[in-house]
């Protein structure tokens, strides 16, 4: 493709976003003249969504949630690291100020971050981030090594990673203290299937996980 053609293509794809935005805004206003007035008044989302940055998993579209329903944080492989001030700030704000009732950690089958973590090679600046997933692999090495099929082993690590990130959410002081006082938020672990578009609930036993965690990580001051 010639340089001039590339520039034209890029401009067209860029302009398309704004054309869609105008059409969307007009549609919302036609359905509800007060839509943007209400949207601008503030947010009271029920959910905090912690998902993967993968462009194929837009939280609102796959769940049917509307603007204002979910406070969203996304990063590579939906990790919750206590040294990541970004995700820690998001959780704190969502729990203490927005009073979310549910926190969802959503991974997805076919996750490139998990696949990279299973690859025994030096990946440069990605190494410290992916080590969090490799640590999950280490914790569950016996179970994963017993799975002969590589794809099934890969999918199981996706699930185990989600469970571990749910555990990391529950370790935070804000979640523990809010639940002790208000009985919320509840933490959930889900996985999205790119092959069928369906969400799988891993059925995290939140109260049991919380109880087990608080044997060591109790931050409720009780």
Helices and strands as residue ranges (DSSP letters): H 3-31, H 35-40, E 47-52, H 59-63, E 70-75, H 85-96, E 102-108, H 112-117, G 124-126, H 127-139, H 141-145, H 150-170, H 173-182, E 186-192, E 199-201, H 206-217
